[in-house]
Amino acid sequence: MNLWGLILKVSGWKVDITAPRRDKCIICVAPHTSNWDFILGLCAYHSLGRKANFLMKKFWFFFPLGFLLKGLGGIPVPARDKKSNLTDEIIKKFDSSEYINLAVTPEGTRSRVEKWRTGFLYISYGAHVPIQLGIIDYSTKMVVVKDEYIPTGNIEKDMDFVKEYYSAYKNAGKYPEKFTV
């Protein structure tokens, strides 16, 4: 057991990640209701010897924090620019990288939102990579990534599938009242 696994074990968490190991994929994680989700997901993935990537505002990549964030898999995202398209930039990053397992939260925030973000679906479809469906379940203290989804390109249909999948986990978040599909 490595340090990541030990941290989870001591805190009473278990890992059930049986989705295939991929060089390239999107890891969709929901519900996302707490900053602890990031730490638990990071520990779970690293406990299996895998590295997950994540998007974070470029602002946070200052010295020396930037070295740590990049070492943990962070990908800096510049401030919104009307001339650039983040989705296209991430698809290019998938095309030019040998390994990228990009963890995303479709809600885009820890607050309750009715409309989920669709960028991860466009990225998955455009980069031709599967979406692995992850759950951080506080009710059972389990981090689970078992199932994969290949998007059809019909964003509405794909989002309906993803939301239906996560509807079974409406009470799994640290703050269940902040999660809705």
N, C-alpha and C positions, 0 to 999 in steps of 0.2 A: 504494500500500500504506500502510495506517495503522500506528500504533505497535503495536497488538495483533498485526497480521499480521507485523510486523517481529520482534517478540519470538518468535513461533512459528518464523519462518524461521531466525533466528539459532540457535535451539535445536534445529533439525532436524525440526520437526513440520510436518505438512501437514494441510489441512482439506478434507474432502469433505462439505459440507453442501448437499445437493440437495433435501431435503424442502421442500415449499412454504413460503414466508414466510407466516406466520399472525399475525393480531393477537392471537389467543387460542389457546393450546395448552399441553399438558404435554410437557416434554422429559424422557423417562425415560432415565437414564444409568446404564449398568452395563458392566463391573464397576466397583465403587467400592472400591478397596483402599488409597488414598493421599490425603493432603490435596492433593497435586499435581493430582488430578483436577479439583478446583474451579478452580484457576488455569488449567489447560489448557482446560477447557470455557469459562470466561469469556473467555479470549483468543480462542478459535476463534469464538465467537458474535459478539463485538465486532469481530473482523477483517472480518466481512461487513456491518458496520453494523447489526447486530441487538442488541437488549438482552434478556438473560435475567434472570428473577427467580429468587430462591431463598429458602427459609425458613431462619431462623437464630434461635436462642434470643434473646429480648428482652434478656437480660442483656448481650449484646455491643453493644447500641446505645446505649452511653454516649457523652458528649461527649469528644472530637471524632470518635471512631471511628464513631459512629452516622451522621454525615453521609456519610462515605465508603461505608459499607455500603449505605445507602439509595441513594446515587448510583450504586452498582454494580448495583442491582436488589434489594437485600435487603428482605425482609418480616419484621419482628419477630414472633416467636411467643411469647406469654406462657407462663409456667409452667403446667403442666397444672392444669386446674380441672374438677372433676367436673360443674360446672354448664354448662360450655361444650363445644362440639364443634368441634374444629379443622377437620374435613372440611367441615362446614356453613359455617363462617366463610370458608373459602377459596372455596367455591362462590359465596357471596355476593360475595366480592371479584371473582371472574370476572364475575359479573352486573353489578357496578357499575363495572367498569374498561373503558376502551376498548382497552387493550393490556396483556396479561399472558402471557408465555411462561415458565411455571413449570418450572424444572429440579428434578427429584427423583431420588433414588437409591433404588430399591426395597428395597435391602438395609437402608437406614436407618443403616448404620454401615460403618466401614472393616474391621471384623473379619469373620471367616467366620461366616455365619449360615445355618441351614437353612430358616428361615421368613422369606419376604420380606413387607414391609409392603404392605397393599392400599389404603391411603388414596388414592394417586394414581389408582387405577382408579375408586373411588367419586367422586372429584372430577371426573375426566374425564367419566364418565357423567352425573353430576348437573349439570355445567355445560355439557354438550353440546359438548365440545371434543375434538379428536383428540389422540392420544398420538404424539409423534414419538420414534422409538427411536434413541438415541444410544449410541455406543461410543467410549471413549477407549482406543485400542489401542497399548500400549507396545511390542508386538512389531514393529509397522510404523511407529510414530510418526505415527499418523493419528487425527484426531478426525473421526468419521463420524456423520452424521445423514441417512439416506436414506429410511427407511421410516416409514410412519404406520400406526397401528392405531386403529380405532374400537371402543371396548368395547361388548359386547353387553348388559351389565348382569348377566350371570352371572359373578360375581367369580371363582369357581373356574375356569371355562372361560377367562376372560380372562387370569388369572394363568398358567394352563398355556401359553397362546399366548406370553405375554411370556417366560416361562422357556425355552420351546423356542427362541425367537428368539435369546436370549442364550447358549444352550448351545453355539453355534458359536464363542463368544468366551471360552471357559473359560481360555485362556492369554493373554488380552489385557491383564489387569490388571498394574499395576506389581508386585504381589505375587500371582501366580496362585494360590498356595496358600490365599489368603484368600477366594477366590471359588468359590461353588458354586450351582448352580441346583437 
